[in-house]
Amino acid sequence: MAVLPLERSYTYGPVRSRRLGRSLGINVLPFERKTCSFNCIYCHYGVTVETTLTPPTNDFPGVDQVLRAVESALHTYPEVDSLTFSGNGEPTLHPYFRDLVFGVRRLRDRFAPHAQVALFSNATTLCLPQTQAALAWIDAPVMKLDAGDSSTFAGINRPAAGVTLETILAGLEALSDVIIQSVLIDGPVTNVHGAAFEAWMAALLRIRPRQVQIYSTDYPTAEESVERVPPFQLRHIAETVIQCTALDVRAFWFNP
């Protein structure tokens, strides 16, 4: 089966999110390529052709373009629960991400004050001042963490050169109120068994997030070897992590 096509607009949805309710997606990245600092083996948008922390920005949308699209969408869908930065890769790679978040926050306050501003991020830019400033305006910072050891991290997330797991963990640990999302997979590369699973749990204990959200793959993946973790196993993993860490852990899966 083919992976999902890239988003072709600055806003999409609203979609019914398992975690955020009725979510209006905001894509601040180019339409023609996935722009990401990871090349995750489970990504439903396929492979990242150029995995980098410093992508070319000549084809990035302007701040005004994105904000006009968000305002138009809010006129049409004022009852959304969440305005969610996501889209075609890693949103925080946009050179004016802070300005985008500030602008969306103002639009939210004006047109949908009941909604939250959310971000799905892989946490690779937490060391950057502009990302740190932007997070002050994010109500629901949802950060990816699929591994607690460098080997599993390299095997699952396949990061850009210079990206280390320790830098990510230090950045997450410094956040006072973060939500961790973890994609759990099986197959030749897995994070649900043995030392890899134990290291992931240890990383969660180090970070002490507000909440941990676990799920598996529901769509075709970049690598065909990825195996989905079934709902009953997700439930068991959630129970295990709760018992071992006392964290708020919630399992999500797709119900067709």
Backbone bond lengths (Angstrom), bond angles and torsions (degrees), N, CA, C in turn:
res aa  C-N    CA-C-N  psi(-1)  N-CA   C-N-CA  omega(-1)  CA-C   N-CA-C  phi
1 M - - - 1.458 - - 1.520 110.55 -
2 A 1.328 116.19 145.92 1.455 121.38 -178.49 1.524 110.48 -78.42
3 V 1.331 115.71 148.28 1.460 120.12 174.44 1.525 109.20 -69.38
4 L 1.320 116.66 170.00 1.455 121.09 -177.76 1.523 110.71 -73.55
5 P 1.332 117.85 148.63 1.464 120.39 176.35 1.522 110.73 -73.06
6 L 1.320 116.32 154.88 1.457 121.09 176.01 1.523 110.41 -66.66
7 E 1.330 115.13 155.60 1.463 119.68 175.47 1.526 109.26 -67.69
8 R 1.325 115.74 140.93 1.465 121.20 -176.36 1.525 111.64 -114.46
9 S 1.319 116.65 22.54 1.463 120.62 178.56 1.526 108.66 -152.01
10 Y 1.335 116.08 169.38 1.464 120.65 -179.19 1.520 112.31 -80.58
11 T 1.329 116.50 -23.03 1.462 120.61 173.14 1.522 108.48 -129.00
12 Y 1.315 116.72 153.95 1.464 120.72 177.58 1.527 108.79 -150.67
13 G 1.302 115.68 154.79 1.454 120.89 -174.28 1.519 110.51 91.92
14 P 1.347 115.89 -150.75 1.456 127.26 6.69 1.536 112.72 -65.09
15 V 1.327 114.13 146.78 1.456 120.98 175.67 1.524 108.65 -112.95
16 R 1.310 116.54 154.10 1.455 121.08 176.94 1.520 108.39 -84.12
17 S 1.315 116.21 102.40 1.458 122.15 -177.93 1.522 110.42 -88.22
18 R 1.327 115.48 137.44 1.459 119.90 177.30 1.518 111.79 -64.39
19 R 1.324 116.38 -24.68 1.460 119.95 -173.85 1.520 113.90 -110.84
20 L 1.337 117.60 -24.07 1.462 120.48 -172.08 1.517 113.82 -120.78
21 G 1.314 118.07 6.10 1.462 119.64 -178.57 1.522 111.38 75.57
22 R 1.336 116.63 -140.55 1.471 121.30 -179.76 1.529 108.01 -82.09
23 S 1.312 115.33 103.66 1.462 121.48 -168.14 1.525 111.57 -109.73
24 L 1.334 115.58 125.63 1.462 121.48 172.38 1.523 108.02 -91.03
25 G 1.328 116.83 113.43 1.453 121.01 -179.70 1.511 111.78 -76.08
26 I 1.327 116.12 142.02 1.462 122.63 177.56 1.521 107.93 -122.54
27 N 1.327 116.05 117.49 1.460 122.36 180.00 1.524 108.90 -105.89
28 V 1.319 117.71 114.56 1.466 121.68 -178.11 1.528 110.97 -106.12
29 L 1.332 116.27 17.06 1.460 121.41 -174.92 1.525 110.85 -116.92
30 P 1.332 117.48 164.11 1.472 120.76 -179.05 1.520 112.77 -58.12
31 F 1.327 115.18 154.79 1.465 121.38 -179.18 1.527 112.56 -83.65
32 E 1.324 117.99 -25.39 1.462 121.70 -168.49 1.522 114.19 -92.23
33 R 1.329 117.97 -9.59 1.464 119.52 -177.61 1.522 109.44 -151.38
34 K 1.311 115.39 150.68 1.461 120.11 171.94 1.517 108.09 -78.74
35 T 1.320 116.17 130.21 1.454 122.01 -176.67 1.518 108.00 -116.76
36 C 1.326 116.65 104.81 1.463 118.67 -171.64 1.523 111.05 -152.71
37 S 1.330 114.68 153.60 1.464 121.58 174.90 1.524 111.65 -94.56
38 F 1.330 116.53 0.99 1.460 123.50 172.44 1.529 109.43 -121.00
39 N 1.321 114.68 160.21 1.464 122.02 172.41 1.531 107.15 -133.47
40 C 1.329 115.22 63.25 1.464 121.42 -170.92 1.524 111.53 -61.32
41 I 1.313 115.58 138.89 1.461 119.36 -177.21 1.524 112.04 -69.47
42 Y 1.335 117.51 -18.16 1.468 120.85 -179.21 1.522 113.42 -101.01
43 C 1.331 118.92 3.96 1.469 120.76 -172.31 1.527 111.33 -61.09
44 H 1.331 116.65 130.17 1.469 120.03 -179.01 1.521 112.60 -80.47
45 Y 1.342 117.12 -3.74 1.464 121.10 172.10 1.529 111.80 -95.91
46 G 1.308 117.97 4.27 1.456 120.90 178.41 1.517 112.60 88.78
47 V 1.324 116.02 -163.83 1.461 121.26 -175.16 1.522 110.97 -77.72
48 T 1.329 115.42 153.13 1.457 121.99 171.04 1.519 107.29 -90.74
49 V 1.317 117.49 116.04 1.467 120.83 -176.21 1.522 110.68 -65.46
50 E 1.333 116.73 -43.73 1.466 121.12 177.88 1.524 108.46 -126.63
51 T 1.313 116.51 103.82 1.457 121.54 -179.76 1.522 108.53 -86.68
52 T 1.344 117.18 117.41 1.456 120.13 -172.45 1.520 111.59 -156.23
53 L 1.319 115.59 154.08 1.462 122.12 170.87 1.518 111.90 -90.92
54 T 1.332 116.97 -11.06 1.467 121.07 -177.01 1.529 109.84 -130.11
55 P 1.323 117.98 69.62 1.467 120.54 -178.51 1.520 111.44 -72.01
56 P 1.331 117.64 155.80 1.466 119.46 171.09 1.522 109.18 -62.31
57 T 1.328 116.97 139.30 1.466 120.11 -173.14 1.524 113.20 -113.77
58 N 1.332 117.25 10.16 1.463 119.21 -176.75 1.522 112.84 -64.63
59 D 1.337 117.65 -25.61 1.463 120.04 -179.66 1.528 112.89 -106.83
60 F 1.332 117.13 13.43 1.460 119.78 175.58 1.530 109.29 -72.83
61 P 1.337 117.87 144.32 1.465 119.36 177.58 1.521 111.39 -68.53
62 G 1.332 115.61 149.11 1.450 120.23 176.21 1.518 111.31 -74.50
63 V 1.322 115.94 158.26 1.461 120.89 179.98 1.523 110.74 -58.70
64 D 1.325 117.41 -45.70 1.468 120.63 -178.17 1.524 111.59 -62.72
65 Q 1.329 117.08 -38.16 1.468 120.12 178.56 1.523 111.12 -59.51
66 V 1.311 115.50 -47.23 1.465 119.85 -178.10 1.525 110.62 -66.27
67 L 1.321 117.25 -44.72 1.462 120.06 -176.70 1.521 111.84 -66.31
68 R 1.319 117.25 -35.74 1.469 119.10 175.93 1.527 110.51 -63.14
69 A 1.331 116.28 -40.73 1.466 119.89 179.21 1.525 111.24 -65.71
70 V 1.324 117.11 -39.70 1.465 120.41 178.85 1.522 110.39 -66.00
71 E 1.323 117.26 -43.25 1.468 120.05 178.89 1.521 110.89 -61.51
72 S 1.326 116.84 -43.10 1.462 120.52 178.54 1.526 110.72 -61.51
73 A 1.329 116.87 -42.87 1.463 120.35 -179.96 1.524 111.56 -64.79
74 L 1.329 117.28 -36.34 1.459 120.22 -179.81 1.524 111.89 -70.74
75 H 1.317 117.31 -28.66 1.465 119.65 173.28 1.528 109.97 -64.81
76 T 1.332 116.08 -35.79 1.466 120.92 -178.41 1.524 111.95 -82.87
77 Y 1.343 116.27 -37.41 1.470 121.10 -175.46 1.536 109.87 -125.91
78 P 1.331 118.66 70.85 1.471 119.98 -176.22 1.526 114.05 -73.01
79 E 1.331 117.90 -13.45 1.463 120.35 -173.87 1.531 113.14 -98.93
80 V 1.309 117.79 24.50 1.464 119.49 178.39 1.529 110.31 -68.70
81 D 1.313 115.38 153.98 1.466 121.29 177.75 1.520 112.36 -92.13
82 S 1.328 116.31 -24.12 1.459 120.13 -174.03 1.520 111.02 -150.00
83 L 1.324 116.04 139.45 1.465 123.26 169.30 1.518 105.61 -105.98
84 T 1.332 116.89 112.31 1.458 121.19 -162.69 1.521 112.18 -119.42
85 F 1.339 116.22 115.14 1.459 121.23 173.15 1.522 108.39 -74.16
86 S 1.327 115.63 118.08 1.461 121.32 179.62 1.526 107.01 -152.94
87 G 1.334 118.09 -120.84 1.463 120.41 171.12 1.506 115.09 90.53
88 N 1.343 115.36 -145.27 1.465 122.46 -166.35 1.528 113.92 -86.24
89 G 1.315 116.95 46.98 1.456 119.34 178.41 1.516 111.64 136.87
90 E 1.329 116.50 -139.46 1.464 122.88 -176.93 1.533 110.20 -98.72
91 P 1.335 118.00 107.61 1.472 120.59 -173.43 1.520 114.42 -59.67
92 T 1.335 117.15 -33.15 1.462 119.20 -174.56 1.525 113.09 -72.11
93 L 1.327 117.98 -4.08 1.467 120.47 175.22 1.525 111.99 -76.01
94 H 1.332 117.93 -13.02 1.466 119.71 176.37 1.530 108.44 -63.45
95 P 1.346 118.24 130.86 1.469 120.17 -174.89 1.524 113.84 -64.16
96 Y 1.338 117.68 -19.70 1.465 120.84 178.94 1.532 110.41 -118.54
97 F 1.310 115.25 39.97 1.461 119.17 -177.13 1.526 111.75 -61.14
98 R 1.301 117.60 -40.46 1.470 120.23 178.94 1.523 111.08 -58.28
99 D 1.332 117.47 -44.37 1.461 120.89 179.68 1.527 111.03 -65.14
100 L 1.317 116.71 -36.89 1.463 120.63 177.81 1.528 111.04 -63.57
101 V 1.313 116.70 -44.99 1.464 120.20 -179.82 1.526 110.40 -64.28
102 F 1.322 116.90 -43.81 1.465 120.39 179.25 1.525 110.37 -61.21
103 G 1.336 116.63 -42.77 1.459 120.30 179.47 1.516 112.83 -65.30
104 V 1.324 116.91 -42.98 1.466 120.57 178.47 1.528 110.19 -65.07
105 R 1.306 116.84 -38.16 1.464 120.17 178.31 1.536 110.52 -60.68
106 R 1.308 116.88 -42.52 1.469 120.10 179.20 1.523 110.89 -65.61
107 L 1.323 117.27 -40.52 1.465 120.35 176.96 1.525 110.65 -64.49
108 R 1.318 116.56 -40.53 1.461 120.34 176.80 1.520 110.48 -58.16
109 D 1.341 116.52 -48.41 1.462 120.60 -177.97 1.527 111.53 -60.29
110 R 1.316 116.06 -32.87 1.467 120.66 -176.42 1.523 112.78 -82.32
111 F 1.335 117.01 -43.54 1.465 120.41 -169.69 1.533 114.64 -109.04
112 A 1.315 118.06 -24.12 1.473 120.41 -176.29 1.525 109.93 -146.78
113 P 1.336 117.96 62.51 1.470 120.55 -172.89 1.521 114.52 -62.79
114 H 1.316 116.73 -16.31 1.464 120.88 178.16 1.528 112.47 -79.44
115 A 1.329 117.61 -16.56 1.470 121.64 -173.96 1.527 111.00 -84.25
116 Q 1.328 115.61 156.44 1.452 120.71 174.12 1.522 109.85 -102.16
117 V 1.321 116.07 154.46 1.459 121.87 173.11 1.526 107.11 -98.86
118 A 1.329 115.92 122.18 1.462 121.17 -175.30 1.525 110.61 -120.51
119 L 1.304 115.30 157.53 1.469 122.12 177.89 1.514 109.15 -137.38
120 F 1.331 116.26 128.20 1.460 121.89 167.51 1.525 107.64 -100.57
121 S 1.326 116.94 117.87 1.462 121.53 -175.02 1.519 110.06 -138.69
122 N 1.333 115.68 154.54 1.465 119.58 175.88 1.528 112.65 -92.61
123 A 1.342 116.81 3.77 1.469 123.08 172.17 1.522 114.28 71.14
124 T 1.328 118.25 12.89 1.467 119.48 -178.38 1.519 113.34 -78.63
125 T 1.332 118.38 -13.88 1.469 120.32 -177.76 1.523 112.37 -111.16
126 L 1.319 118.03 16.13 1.463 119.92 -176.99 1.521 113.07 -62.65
127 C 1.324 117.23 -20.65 1.459 120.29 179.34 1.526 112.74 -79.15
128 L 1.332 117.80 -10.14 1.462 121.42 -176.51 1.525 110.91 -84.77
129 P 1.336 118.20 136.47 1.470 121.02 -179.31 1.520 113.37 -57.82
130 Q 1.345 117.69 -37.58 1.464 118.20 -177.49 1.525 111.47 -68.62
131 T 1.326 117.60 -34.22 1.461 119.72 176.03 1.517 110.61 -68.80
132 Q 1.314 116.96 -43.10 1.457 120.41 178.60 1.521 111.10 -60.39
133 A 1.340 117.08 -40.83 1.465 120.39 178.57 1.520 111.17 -66.85
134 A 1.331 116.88 -39.91 1.465 120.69 -178.85 1.519 111.62 -64.98
135 L 1.325 116.99 -35.59 1.463 120.13 -176.78 1.525 112.53 -63.08
136 A 1.328 117.14 -22.06 1.465 119.82 177.40 1.524 111.75 -64.65
137 W 1.341 116.81 -20.39 1.461 122.03 -178.00 1.528 112.19 -103.72
138 I 1.315 117.49 4.00 1.465 122.21 -178.29 1.530 109.71 -99.54
139 D 1.329 116.70 125.60 1.465 120.71 178.65 1.526 112.16 -78.60
140 A 1.319 116.12 -37.42 1.468 121.16 -176.25 1.527 109.22 -127.91
141 P 1.345 117.83 86.50 1.463 120.63 176.60 1.524 110.07 -81.81
142 V 1.325 116.46 105.46 1.464 122.04 -176.69 1.525 107.82 -102.99
143 M 1.321 116.65 111.44 1.454 122.48 -172.68 1.527 111.45 -112.48
144 K 1.311 115.37 136.55 1.462 122.17 -179.10 1.526 111.20 -75.13
145 L 1.329 115.68 135.79 1.463 121.57 167.76 1.519 107.73 -149.65
146 D 1.317 116.15 104.87 1.463 121.61 -177.18 1.518 113.10 -103.92
147 A 1.323 117.56 -7.25 1.469 120.23 -174.30 1.515 110.07 -152.10
148 G 1.329 114.69 152.73 1.453 120.67 175.87 1.511 113.41 -116.92
149 D 1.322 117.43 2.47 1.461 121.93 176.58 1.517 109.12 -132.33
150 S 1.319 115.70 153.19 1.464 120.92 -171.84 1.518 113.32 -64.28
151 S 1.324 117.43 -35.32 1.462 120.26 -178.20 1.526 111.19 -66.82
152 T 1.320 116.95 -47.77 1.464 120.22 178.73 1.518 110.70 -65.97
153 F 1.324 116.76 -39.51 1.461 121.97 176.30 1.524 110.85 -56.36
154 A 1.326 116.85 -47.92 1.464 120.54 179.53 1.518 111.25 -64.92
155 G 1.329 117.35 -38.12 1.457 120.89 -177.23 1.510 114.08 -72.24
156 I 1.338 117.69 -34.86 1.462 121.12 -177.72 1.520 112.11 -91.33
157 N 1.326 117.02 -49.44 1.468 120.33 -171.53 1.523 114.27 -92.68
158 R 1.317 118.33 -21.46 1.470 122.96 177.16 1.533 110.62 44.09
159 P 1.344 116.70 67.31 1.467 120.66 -171.17 1.519 113.77 -74.88
160 A 1.327 114.53 165.25 1.461 121.52 174.72 1.522 109.85 -65.44
161 A 1.315 116.00 157.53 1.460 121.31 177.08 1.526 109.54 -56.43
162 G 1.324 115.56 135.79 1.457 120.52 178.47 1.511 114.85 92.19
163 V 1.328 117.46 -12.40 1.465 120.93 178.79 1.526 108.80 -87.64
164 T 1.317 116.89 123.23 1.459 120.95 179.52 1.524 110.25 -118.78
165 L 1.312 115.51 150.80 1.459 120.27 177.84 1.520 110.73 -63.46
166 E 1.313 117.86 -38.43 1.463 120.28 -178.25 1.531 111.36 -62.67
167 T 1.324 117.68 -39.65 1.464 120.25 177.48 1.524 110.56 -62.58
168 I 1.324 116.05 -41.87 1.465 120.31 178.40 1.525 110.64 -64.02
169 L 1.320 117.40 -46.53 1.464 120.44 -179.31 1.525 111.35 -62.13
170 A 1.323 116.88 -40.16 1.466 119.81 178.36 1.523 110.87 -64.15
171 G 1.336 116.44 -40.33 1.460 119.88 177.78 1.513 112.37 -64.85
172 L 1.321 116.96 -42.10 1.464 120.79 178.92 1.523 111.28 -67.40
173 E 1.315 116.02 -38.89 1.463 120.24 -179.85 1.527 111.15 -63.39
174 A 1.329 116.53 -30.55 1.465 121.12 -177.91 1.523 112.90 -77.23
175 L 1.338 117.57 -16.15 1.462 120.56 179.92 1.525 109.65 -78.86
176 S 1.321 115.47 137.67 1.460 119.54 -175.84 1.520 113.25 -85.32
177 D 1.320 117.62 -21.04 1.466 119.51 -173.04 1.522 109.11 -150.50
178 V 1.320 116.71 81.17 1.459 120.96 -173.60 1.526 109.95 -121.14
179 I 1.317 115.34 147.55 1.459 122.67 172.47 1.523 107.37 -104.43
180 I 1.304 117.28 128.91 1.462 121.47 177.43 1.522 109.15 -99.25
181 Q 1.326 116.00 131.61 1.464 120.78 171.21 1.521 107.93 -114.04
182 S 1.305 115.78 133.94 1.463 121.20 -178.84 1.516 109.58 -129.18
183 V 1.324 115.56 127.15 1.456 121.24 173.96 1.527 107.17 -92.00
184 L 1.309 116.31 118.11 1.460 121.40 -178.23 1.522 109.41 -100.37
185 I 1.322 115.50 129.35 1.464 120.60 -175.76 1.517 110.23 -135.74
186 D 1.317 114.53 159.16 1.461 121.73 174.82 1.524 107.76 -121.62
187 G 1.320 115.91 178.09 1.458 120.15 -178.21 1.508 111.00 117.74
188 P 1.337 117.83 -161.83 1.465 120.82 179.89 1.526 112.97 -57.27
189 V 1.331 116.35 -35.26 1.465 121.92 172.29 1.523 106.91 -113.61
190 T 1.323 116.90 124.22 1.465 120.51 -174.59 1.518 110.86 -141.28
191 N 1.326 115.67 153.70 1.465 120.68 174.07 1.529 111.97 -123.36
192 V 1.327 117.12 18.37 1.466 119.91 -175.98 1.529 113.26 -114.16
193 H 1.321 117.39 8.75 1.462 120.09 -178.46 1.529 110.53 -134.88
194 G 1.320 115.93 150.33 1.450 122.86 166.06 1.514 116.06 56.56
195 A 1.337 114.84 -140.22 1.460 121.26 -174.44 1.524 112.36 -62.61
196 A 1.334 117.36 -34.75 1.467 120.04 179.82 1.524 110.88 -63.50
197 F 1.324 116.79 -42.38 1.463 120.92 178.76 1.525 110.70 -66.39
198 E 1.318 117.49 -43.59 1.461 120.99 179.91 1.528 111.13 -62.90
199 A 1.329 117.30 -40.09 1.461 120.68 179.50 1.523 111.23 -66.42
200 W 1.324 116.84 -38.33 1.470 120.65 176.87 1.527 110.38 -62.60
201 M 1.327 117.50 -44.32 1.464 120.35 177.92 1.529 111.17 -62.68
202 A 1.319 117.10 -39.81 1.463 120.51 178.76 1.526 110.82 -63.32
203 A 1.326 116.69 -37.60 1.465 120.26 177.62 1.526 110.82 -65.15
204 L 1.319 117.18 -39.20 1.467 120.30 176.93 1.525 110.91 -61.90
205 L 1.315 117.04 -41.59 1.462 120.66 177.73 1.522 111.30 -62.44
206 R 1.305 116.44 -37.50 1.466 120.47 178.70 1.525 111.05 -65.45
207 I 1.321 117.18 -40.66 1.467 121.79 -175.32 1.524 111.92 -79.04
208 R 1.320 117.92 -37.35 1.465 123.95 -176.90 1.524 111.50 53.97
209 P 1.334 118.62 59.38 1.462 121.22 -176.47 1.526 112.59 -71.40
210 R 1.333 114.53 164.53 1.463 121.10 174.23 1.521 110.67 -59.88
211 Q 1.335 115.22 -39.46 1.456 121.14 -177.36 1.523 108.68 -157.43
212 V 1.324 116.16 151.92 1.462 122.70 172.93 1.520 107.63 -118.15
213 Q 1.326 116.07 126.72 1.461 122.02 179.26 1.523 108.09 -114.71
214 I 1.325 116.70 120.54 1.460 120.25 -179.88 1.523 109.80 -115.47
215 Y 1.307 114.68 144.37 1.458 121.29 176.99 1.512 107.99 -158.80
216 S 1.322 116.76 175.69 1.454 120.79 178.12 1.523 108.97 -125.80
217 T 1.296 117.02 -165.31 1.462 121.02 -175.33 1.525 110.54 -85.39
218 D 1.331 115.64 133.88 1.463 121.76 176.85 1.524 112.26 -114.17
219 Y 1.325 117.26 -9.15 1.463 122.73 -175.22 1.530 109.31 -126.67
220 P 1.329 117.51 168.21 1.464 119.80 173.43 1.529 110.89 -55.77
221 T 1.310 116.58 147.54 1.461 121.83 -173.41 1.524 111.70 -115.50
222 A 1.342 114.75 163.67 1.462 120.15 -179.20 1.526 111.61 -60.17
223 E 1.329 116.77 -37.25 1.461 121.94 178.95 1.529 109.33 -115.90
224 E 1.316 116.76 128.39 1.463 120.95 -175.71 1.524 113.11 -68.64
225 S 1.318 118.19 -16.29 1.465 121.00 -178.11 1.529 112.97 -75.28
226 V 1.329 116.84 -11.75 1.470 120.25 -178.51 1.526 109.86 -67.31
227 E 1.325 116.22 131.38 1.462 121.82 178.99 1.525 110.06 -112.79
228 R 1.315 115.59 134.13 1.460 122.60 -178.89 1.526 110.89 -71.94
229 V 1.322 115.44 140.92 1.463 121.36 172.60 1.525 107.58 -89.84
230 P 1.332 118.69 122.39 1.466 120.84 -174.56 1.528 112.38 -71.77
231 P 1.338 116.92 160.18 1.470 120.85 -177.03 1.522 114.83 -54.61
232 F 1.332 117.94 -41.54 1.467 118.70 -177.88 1.523 111.22 -62.33
233 Q 1.353 116.67 -34.79 1.462 120.04 178.75 1.523 110.79 -73.80
234 L 1.335 117.42 -36.94 1.464 120.26 175.54 1.529 110.46 -60.15
235 R 1.326 116.33 -43.44 1.467 119.76 178.43 1.526 110.92 -60.63
236 H 1.322 116.02 -43.78 1.466 120.26 179.87 1.526 110.84 -64.17
237 I 1.326 117.12 -41.71 1.467 120.65 179.14 1.524 110.06 -63.17
238 A 1.324 117.05 -43.72 1.463 120.12 178.57 1.524 110.82 -58.50
239 E 1.319 116.89 -44.57 1.465 120.89 179.68 1.526 111.15 -63.00
240 T 1.329 116.19 -40.25 1.462 120.56 179.49 1.518 111.20 -63.78
241 V 1.333 116.66 -45.67 1.465 120.20 -178.31 1.526 110.60 -66.04
242 I 1.312 117.28 -39.38 1.465 120.40 177.31 1.525 110.35 -60.26
243 Q 1.324 116.78 -45.53 1.461 120.87 -179.10 1.524 111.91 -64.10
244 C 1.329 116.65 -37.14 1.465 120.89 -174.72 1.525 113.45 -85.36
245 T 1.337 117.45 -23.63 1.467 120.13 -172.75 1.522 114.30 -123.57
246 A 1.328 117.96 -18.30 1.473 123.08 -174.39 1.527 112.12 63.69
247 L 1.323 117.68 20.59 1.458 121.75 176.66 1.524 110.42 -85.26
248 D 1.327 115.61 160.67 1.464 122.19 174.14 1.523 107.55 -81.29
249 V 1.313 117.69 105.09 1.468 122.91 -176.51 1.521 108.72 -118.48
250 R 1.330 115.50 129.84 1.461 120.21 -178.76 1.527 109.75 -129.11
251 A 1.310 115.20 133.61 1.466 121.50 179.90 1.521 109.40 -100.78
252 F 1.332 115.55 138.18 1.460 122.04 -179.90 1.519 108.82 -127.81
253 W 1.312 116.14 145.27 1.460 121.05 173.52 1.514 108.74 -152.81
254 F 1.311 114.54 162.25 1.462 121.61 -176.09 1.517 109.99 -84.01
255 N 1.332 115.61 129.72 1.458 121.53 174.16 1.521 108.98 -109.80
256 P 1.333 118.71 101.23 1.467 120.40 -176.52 1.526 111.67 -66.04
